[in-house]
Amino acid sequence: MANTAQLIRRQSSRDLYAQRSLERMEMKELRGRLVTLENGHSHRPKVMYGATNQAFEDTSPRQSSETPSKESSVEERGGFKPENGEVERESWDSKLTFLLATVGYAVGLGNVWRFPYLAQKNGGGAFLIPYFVMLAIEGIPIFYLELAIGQRLRKGAIGVWHQVSPYLGGIGISSAVVSFNVALYYNSIIAWCLFYFAQSFQAELPWSECPKKYFNNGSYTAEPECAVSSPTQYFWYRTTLQISEDINYPETFNYKIALALIVAWILVYMCMIKGIASSGKVVYVTATFPYIVLVIFFFRGITLKGMGDGLIHLFTPKWQRILDPVVWLEAGTQIFFSLGLAFGGLIAFSSYNPVDNNCYRDAIMVSMTNCLTSMFAGIVVFSIIGFKATMVYEKCLSERNQTLLEMFGSGYRDMVFPEAGQNITVGLNGSLTRLIMPHLPECDLQKELDNTASGTGLAFIIFTEAINQFPGAQFWSVLFFLMLFTLGIDSQFGTLEGVVTSIVDMKLFPNLRKEYLTGGICLLCCLLSMGFAHGAGSYIFLLFDMYSGNFPLLIIALFECIGISYVYGVNRFADDIEAMTGQRPGIYWLICWKYLSPLAMISILISSFAELAVEGSGYDAWISSEGDTVRKPWPVWAILLVLVLVLASVLWIPGLAICRYFGIQVIDDEERAWFPAEDLRVFHGIEPHPVTSLQTILFCTRPDGTEGCCWPGCCETDDEE
């Protein structure tokens, strides 16, 4: 069977790559280059990143008549670039630009408004154990995989997975479809941030108190809907969203949010108009500004009254929660989506790196930065939430004590009070008076700390309510919403870049300039996003947020691991990484890619489907008369829309495999990207590795280095004999 599979692969290689012999001749010429010497010293030409820019630590091989040491090569190398007419892929202008873009893409709104909520909900400090376990077996391995495969095959998601195997090209299309769906609704958050940012410049924040309702006689009262809820809730639901009470009845079109959406899409396009050349410069601001604001809020938060109560509430471990499967499910889900896996953006970003970039170091650095940012944001958020809860608690105690003082005098502190509604006799001013015991407010600091929302509720209701208590609230509001805007927009770059790069690599519009293609996609998204700018738009946003990414991304990442581990081969993938970085990935990473990561994702998928089947699904509709939300089930058309969103994303994976089986070619991308495999091996001094007994047991590796589980049809790279 091994020989048969080899023959199939070799025949496929001959059919697809008729220019193999010519490429090998060019590779020999490339290996024959010599270092130019002037007065005994190597001459280093002025170069650009992606070839030999000094701003990027370049470990490219440089051949000379003598075998150079690695130390001298690092200092003296001139790098290498394609020769004989081969075209080098567009590249980042510096290593720092790539790191900032990747950090900005991975660190997003979920770090600020979802992680703190999940931590306090799922055991406080104990939540960090499942969080870091899932980071180790699921988050970093898949992050590392995507950076490495993008850098190795030097294409977007569609080109990469089609090159791994023509049967797996649907993975890339699925990633592009999911990225498009997520980018479509994600910009609504940016539009809301822009709206709140603009409102923050008023002399008095419009959500600081209830608007007044005036009568004909000149008297006025607080708006009834606001009076039964709160000023921040009223401004969010009524002024910003102009929300309806049911998803089936949108009522009004929200022109303010529609205008904010148009502005948001124009800003996204302006930042992406020149591809990574323009977005790469923007990330110097968008990736660093959130950290500056978080540090400012941190120092503000630790000076607030009640800060300690908030942090104790966040980090006090509740060890019994570790045994709850839901805690592990939410930890794995948070890790997965916080890092932005399976969107195709990471693959697109890494495809613009030099062939010898240390992708392992980047994966560790960015993943840990992302997780440490989540914990730091949790400290900032809960120091301020602790302050807000303390203010509410003390106000409640003050009102309660004032009521009791008026009824019972100063001796109320030693009394046991009857239940509300009972008749009581009290002595006031020397006479007995019969009263009805009023309903006393329940003042509970712990309950206030537990009343923490996730997502938009945390950002636009709870946090704005806390900001209202600050002196100079306008300044803090401007900072906060500008931070949310920058967090959101650089994540939007990465998501949309996955779509644009995939379309470019598919050559769907070969004669269309990239800036026109990006503009067309942004215009289409802008028109479609108007569906979120009406009374029921926030409910449709919630539907997209819950279902357009969650299940499809888990399925896509599962097939990515299958593609690398069982089609491309983990041993072969390790060879590629060793050629690029000079270091072979350890056995731990290979076990994760082949076994642990797929098992974790399958467990999350099964648990999510089970939870959905048991608990059902619905949305929280705002009821103006009650000033609160009421749970309602999704209508039939919304459930059908969910099915369309999920199936339109994942059916590409089996669909393209079936088409390929019957000889129908959907993706026309057989061109190999330039990759000097032999030069890299010579430079790093890599020798063939003997197959160990552990590899044979764990990965079914044969004595010749091939893997027994690999399928026919996977690609033959240029470095194979």
WOQUI-V521558 format. One record per run of one state. SS is the DSSP state (~ for helix, > for strand, _ for the rest). FROM is the first residue (numbers start at 1). TO is the last residue. If there is no record, write none. Layout:
SS_FROM_TO, SS_FROM_TO
This chain:
__1_1, ~_2_16, __17_19, ~_20_31, __32_36, >_37_38, __39_40, >_41_42, __43_69, ~_70_76, __77_94, ~_95_106, __107_108, ~_109_113, __114_114, ~_115_121, __122_123, ~_124_153, __154_156, ~_157_164, >_165_165, ~_166_199, __200_211, >_212_214, __215_219, >_220_222, __223_223, ~_224_227, __228_230, ~_231_240, __241_252, >_253_253, __254_254, ~_255_272, __273_275, ~_276_301, __302_306, ~_307_315, __316_318, ~_319_323, __324_324, ~_325_338, __339_344, ~_345_351, __352_358, ~_359_414, __415_422, >_423_428, __429_430, >_431_436, __437_444, ~_445_450, __451_455, ~_456_467, __468_472, ~_473_506, __507_513, ~_514_532, __533_533, >_534_534, __535_536, ~_537_547, __548_549, ~_550_581, __582_586, ~_587_615, __616_617, >_618_623, __624_627, >_628_633, __634_635, ~_636_661, __662_676, ~_677_684, __685_692, ~_693_699, __700_700, >_701_701, __702_706, >_707_707, __708_713, >_714_714, __715_721
